[in-house]
Each structure stands twice: as structure tokens, then as C-alpha cells.
Amino acid sequence: MEMTLNKFKRAIQQRELQIGLWSHLSNHVSTEVIGGSGFDWIVLDAEHSPNETFLLHQQLQALTEGGSHPVVRLAWNDKVLIKRVLDIGVQTLLVPYVQTAEEARAAVAATRYPGAGTRGFTGLSRASRFGRIKDYHARAQDEICVLVQVETAEALDNLEAIAAVEGVDGVFIGPGDLSAAMGYLNNPAHPDMQRIFQQTVARIIAAGKPAGILTGDENLARQYIDWGCTFTAVGADIALLARASEQLAARFQQVKATRVKAA
């Protein structure tokens, strides 16, 4: 059996625009639905969503045929969490709250087997197709993509050093936490934050790495793409569900109110 090639990793290396969607719902049924919607990548969130390894396993299975590449955002930069998601077949990781080059190196090391890192060994993981990919352990790191998330003032101070770490494949701006850290809690659209985001994207690109970001605002998403973001998440499943269901309910509550008034 052949190794699955990480097309997302190759795409961002070539600076091919990758449009993504965030998934908070932590359910294999909804994941299968959005996986066939045409997005290049889907973030399975395990930091701010009730996602655990077994649930992630199911969601990976649900994405097998949809065409969207799964990216798992971990709960923390922890080698045990990294080991577990790698073993279930995750090839692209988004590691939150990376503030220093040392933390970035630790994240990368957790994705590499001894000799190059600290990843624990097993011969029968889903990642190796249960031992059917004979050269899996020799080639695994070639197909693993490590994205680090910068979301604090300290991370911005160390941005170039973080981007320079070998094995870091992309740098993702965490707009919510970075805005909170800079004094603009729940206001990433503030002009001051937009200037910071634009400067940060430029610095990431100048450091030779692809930049990524998330927004649910379509106008901002287009702006970030124009600034040079290679991998941009343009919405979230829970927001799509919440807003669409609210709008549908509101339209028919108007019908209800009209009927009541007429009676």
C-alpha cells in the first residue's frame, strides 16, 4: 500500500491559494457534509470544541471521499496529543499558542521519529494503514505538515525566529486571541488590529513561509487573500448553521406574527 501524499502541504509550499472552513461541530455526519462542499481544507478543531481522539478518528473517515484535506487544531502544543492524532492518520497539524522558536521546535520534534524527533513508535496505526505501508516510518515526516499559530505579543516579537524553524511549514495568525492579547477583545476587525494583521502577513511572507488566517467576514477574507495569505479559512460550520437557522426562523416568525395580527 502506498503512502497518502499530503496535497495541502505541497500546495502551500507552491503558494497555491487554499480556501478552508472551520469545523466546531465535532461530528462525523456534519463533517462528511461539509467535506464535499468544495473547500480545499477543513479544520477539525480540538482546542475550542468538544473533540477527542475517537471523534476525530470518525471525522477523518468521513472526509476520506469528500476532497477536503483535514487539518487538526490541537488542544495544546503537547507531544502526547500530537502522537495520538498522527497515529490516527492526521497529516496536517495546527499547533496553537506557539510563542517562541523553542516551542516551535518542540512541536516539529513531536512529529518526527527518534533520530529526528520524539514521536513514539507503533507499527499498527491507522496512519500506516495498520502496518500495510511498509516504509511508513521512514517517509512519514515528508507528508506531515506543521502549522504553528501565533496569537500573542510575545509570538509577534519572535515571529521571524519561529518561522525560521526547520519543519515549520506555515504560520497561522490566530485573530481572536491575538486581538485579545493586544487589547481588542472580540474586535479583530478594529483598524489597529487590521494593521497588525497586514504587517504580520508581510513578515511571515518575508520570512519565507506561507501565511494563514481565519475570518467569518467575506470582505475581510478577500482582503487577507489580497495581502498574500496562502491558506485562509473563510467561515465555520457552527456559524453557518446558527445564522442560517436564525434567519429561517425569523422569516417564519414574521409569517406567524402576521397571521396572529390578522386574526
C-alpha positions as CSV (number, residue, x, y, z in Angstrom):
1,M,0.0,0.0,0.0
2,E,1.3,3.5,-0.9
3,M,1.7,6.4,1.4
4,T,-1.0,9.1,1.1
5,L,0.6,12.2,-0.3
6,N,-0.1,15.5,1.5
7,K,-1.5,17.6,-1.3
8,F,-2.2,20.5,1.0
9,K,1.4,20.7,2.1
10,R,2.6,20.7,-1.5
11,A,0.0,23.3,-2.4
12,I,1.0,25.8,0.3
13,Q,4.7,25.2,-0.5
14,Q,3.9,26.3,-4.0
15,R,1.8,29.3,-2.6
16,E,-1.3,27.9,-4.2
17,L,-4.3,29.5,-2.6
18,Q,-6.1,27.1,-0.3
19,I,-9.6,28.1,0.9
20,G,-10.8,26.4,4.2
21,L,-13.7,26.1,6.6
22,W,-13.5,25.7,10.4
23,S,-15.4,22.7,11.9
24,H,-16.5,23.0,15.5
25,L,-19.4,20.6,15.5
26,S,-17.2,17.5,16.3
27,N,-19.5,15.1,14.4
28,H,-18.7,12.8,11.6
29,V,-22.1,13.4,9.9
30,S,-21.7,17.2,9.6
31,T,-18.1,16.7,8.7
32,E,-19.0,14.5,5.8
33,V,-21.5,17.1,4.6
34,I,-19.0,20.0,4.6
35,G,-16.2,17.8,3.3
36,G,-18.0,17.5,0.0
37,S,-18.8,21.2,-0.3
38,G,-15.7,22.2,-2.3
39,F,-13.3,23.6,0.4
40,D,-9.6,22.8,0.0
41,W,-9.2,22.1,3.7
42,I,-11.3,21.6,6.8
43,V,-10.1,22.4,10.3
44,L,-11.2,19.8,12.8
45,D,-11.0,21.9,15.9
46,A,-9.9,20.2,19.2
47,E,-9.0,23.4,21.1
48,H,-12.3,25.2,21.4
49,S,-14.6,22.3,20.5
50,P,-15.6,19.1,22.3
51,N,-13.4,17.0,20.1
52,E,-11.4,14.0,21.3
53,T,-9.3,11.4,19.5
54,F,-12.0,8.9,18.9
55,L,-14.3,11.6,17.5
56,L,-11.5,12.9,15.3
57,H,-10.9,9.4,14.0
58,Q,-14.6,9.3,12.9
59,Q,-14.3,12.7,11.2
60,L,-11.2,11.7,9.3
61,Q,-13.1,8.7,8.0
62,A,-15.9,11.0,7.0
63,L,-13.5,13.2,5.0
64,T,-12.0,10.3,3.0
65,E,-14.0,10.8,-0.1
66,G,-15.1,14.5,0.1
67,G,-12.0,16.1,-1.4
68,S,-11.2,18.4,1.5
69,H,-7.9,18.0,3.3
70,P,-8.3,17.5,7.1
71,V,-6.3,19.8,9.4
72,V,-6.5,19.2,13.1
73,R,-6.1,22.0,15.5
74,L,-4.8,20.5,18.7
75,A,-5.9,21.5,22.2
76,W,-2.2,22.3,23.1
77,N,1.3,22.0,21.9
78,D,1.8,18.7,23.6
79,K,3.7,15.7,22.2
80,V,1.2,13.2,23.6
81,L,-1.7,14.9,21.8
82,I,0.4,15.2,18.7
83,K,1.4,11.5,18.8
84,R,-2.2,10.4,19.2
85,V,-3.6,12.4,16.2
86,L,-0.7,11.4,14.0
87,D,-1.4,7.8,14.7
88,I,-5.0,8.1,13.6
89,G,-3.8,9.4,10.3
90,V,-3.7,13.2,10.6
91,Q,-1.1,14.6,8.3
92,T,-1.5,18.3,8.9
93,L,-1.5,19.8,12.4
94,L,-2.3,23.4,13.5
95,V,-0.5,23.9,16.8
96,P,-1.9,26.7,19.0
97,Y,-0.2,29.3,21.2
98,V,3.4,28.9,19.8
99,Q,5.3,31.9,21.2
100,T,9.0,31.0,20.8
101,A,11.3,29.2,18.4
102,E,11.8,26.6,21.1
103,E,8.1,25.8,21.3
104,A,8.0,25.6,17.5
105,R,10.9,23.1,17.5
106,A,9.2,21.0,20.2
107,A,6.1,20.8,18.0
108,V,8.1,19.7,15.0
109,A,10.1,17.2,17.0
110,A,6.9,15.6,18.2
111,T,6.0,14.8,14.6
112,R,9.4,13.1,13.9
113,Y,10.5,9.6,14.9
114,P,13.7,9.2,17.0
115,G,16.8,10.3,15.2
116,A,15.0,13.5,14.2
117,G,12.4,13.9,17.0
118,T,10.5,12.4,19.8
119,R,7.4,10.7,18.3
120,G,6.5,7.4,19.9
121,F,6.7,4.3,17.7
122,T,3.9,1.9,16.8
123,G,3.7,-0.4,13.9
124,L,-0.1,-0.9,13.6
125,S,-1.5,2.7,13.5
126,R,-4.2,3.9,11.1
127,A,-1.5,6.3,9.8
128,S,0.5,3.3,8.5
129,R,-2.7,1.6,7.3
130,F,-2.3,-0.9,10.1
131,G,1.2,-1.8,9.0
132,R,0.5,-2.1,5.3
133,I,2.6,0.9,4.3
134,K,6.0,-0.8,4.7
135,D,8.1,2.3,4.5
136,Y,5.8,4.5,6.6
137,H,8.2,5.2,9.4
138,A,11.0,6.3,7.1
139,R,8.8,8.6,5.0
140,A,6.1,9.8,7.4
141,Q,7.7,13.2,8.1
142,D,7.8,14.0,4.4
143,E,4.0,14.1,4.4
144,I,3.4,15.7,7.7
145,C,2.6,19.5,7.6
146,V,3.2,21.5,10.8
147,L,1.4,24.8,11.0
148,V,2.1,27.0,14.1
149,Q,-0.4,29.5,15.4
150,V,0.9,32.9,16.6
151,E,-1.6,34.7,18.8
152,T,0.3,36.7,21.4
153,A,2.5,39.8,21.6
154,E,5.4,37.5,22.5
155,A,4.8,35.4,19.4
156,L,4.9,38.6,17.3
157,D,8.2,39.6,18.9
158,N,9.6,36.1,18.0
159,L,7.9,35.8,14.6
160,E,10.9,35.5,12.4
161,A,12.7,33.1,14.7
162,I,9.5,30.9,14.8
163,A,9.2,31.0,11.0
164,A,12.8,30.0,10.6
165,V,12.4,26.7,12.5
166,E,13.1,23.8,10.2
167,G,9.9,21.7,9.8
168,V,7.5,24.6,10.3
169,D,5.5,24.6,7.1
170,G,3.3,27.6,7.7
171,V,2.4,30.3,10.2
172,F,-1.2,30.9,11.1
173,I,-2.4,34.1,12.6
174,G,-4.9,33.5,15.4
175,P,-7.1,36.6,15.1
176,G,-9.3,36.2,18.1
177,D,-6.6,35.5,20.7
178,L,-4.1,38.0,19.1
179,S,-6.7,40.7,19.2
180,A,-7.5,39.9,22.9
181,A,-3.8,40.0,23.7
182,M,-3.4,43.4,22.0
183,G,-6.3,44.9,23.9
184,Y,-9.0,44.5,21.4
185,L,-11.0,41.6,22.9
186,N,-13.6,40.3,20.4
187,N,-12.8,43.0,18.0
188,P,-10.4,41.7,15.3
189,A,-11.9,44.0,12.7
190,H,-10.6,47.1,14.6
191,P,-8.4,49.1,12.2
192,D,-5.5,48.8,14.6
193,M,-5.7,45.0,14.5
194,Q,-6.1,45.0,10.7
195,R,-2.8,46.9,10.5
196,I,-1.2,44.4,12.8
197,F,-2.6,41.5,10.7
198,Q,-1.3,43.1,7.5
199,Q,2.1,43.7,9.0
200,T,2.2,40.1,10.3
201,V,1.2,38.6,7.0
202,A,4.0,40.6,5.3
203,R,6.6,39.5,7.9
204,I,5.6,35.8,7.5
205,I,5.9,36.0,3.8
206,A,9.3,37.9,4.1
207,A,10.5,35.0,6.3
208,G,9.8,32.6,3.5
209,K,6.7,30.8,4.9
210,P,3.1,30.7,3.8
211,A,0.7,32.7,6.0
212,G,-2.8,31.7,7.1
213,I,-5.7,33.2,8.9
214,L,-9.4,32.7,9.8
215,T,-12.4,35.1,9.4
216,G,-16.1,34.7,9.0
217,D,-16.3,38.1,7.2
218,E,-16.2,37.5,3.4
219,N,-14.9,41.0,2.8
220,L,-12.0,40.6,5.3
221,A,-11.3,37.1,3.8
222,R,-10.8,38.7,0.4
223,Q,-8.6,41.4,1.9
224,Y,-6.4,38.8,3.6
225,I,-6.1,36.9,0.4
226,D,-5.1,40.1,-1.4
227,W,-2.5,40.7,1.4
228,G,-0.9,37.4,0.5
229,C,-2.4,34.8,2.8
230,T,-2.0,31.3,1.2
231,F,-4.4,29.4,3.4
232,T,-7.4,31.3,4.6
233,A,-10.4,29.8,6.4
234,V,-13.5,31.8,5.4
235,G,-16.1,30.6,7.8
236,A,-17.1,28.0,10.4
237,D,-19.7,25.2,10.3
238,I,-21.4,26.2,13.6
239,A,-21.7,29.9,12.4
240,L,-23.3,28.8,9.1
241,L,-25.8,26.6,11.0
242,A,-26.5,29.2,13.7
243,R,-27.0,32.2,11.3
244,A,-29.0,30.2,8.6
245,S,-31.3,28.7,11.2
246,E,-31.9,32.1,12.9
247,Q,-32.7,33.7,9.5
248,L,-35.1,30.9,8.6
249,A,-36.8,31.1,12.0
250,A,-37.1,34.9,11.8
251,R,-38.7,34.8,8.4
252,F,-41.4,32.4,9.5
253,Q,-41.9,34.1,12.9
254,Q,-42.8,37.1,10.7
255,V,-45.4,34.9,9.0
256,K,-46.7,33.8,12.4
257,A,-46.9,37.4,13.7
258,T,-48.8,38.5,10.6
259,R,-51.3,35.6,11.0
260,V,-51.8,36.4,14.7
261,K,-52.3,40.1,13.9
262,A,-54.9,39.3,11.2
263,A,-56.9,37.1,13.5
